[in-house]
Amino acid sequence: MADDKTLTDADQGKVVKNADSHEVGRVIEVKNGTTHVEPDPDLTDTIRSKLGWGGSDPDDTYRLDSSSHIDTITGDEIRLNR
């Protein structure tokens, strides 16, 4: 049975929310088991820092490690753990 926290191509486009239900980005690519998230342009530096997403370049994408960062995956969103 597959890990229910493993992302696939079908998860591209899903909203990524932190544990407090704030939208932090969107999955733009799942390739070879690696998930890339484009941060929400309104994401504060404080939240970026908590997520380990440095810098504020709007062209940056960030890797999301499903095994240690994802709490739940639903049909339309990915919820991160604390």
Buried (B, 14 or more C-beta within 10 A) or exposed (E): EEEEBBBEEEBBEBBBBBEEEEBBBBBEEBEEEEBBBBBBEEBEEEBBEBBEBEEEEEEEBBEBEBEEBBEEBEEEBBBBEE
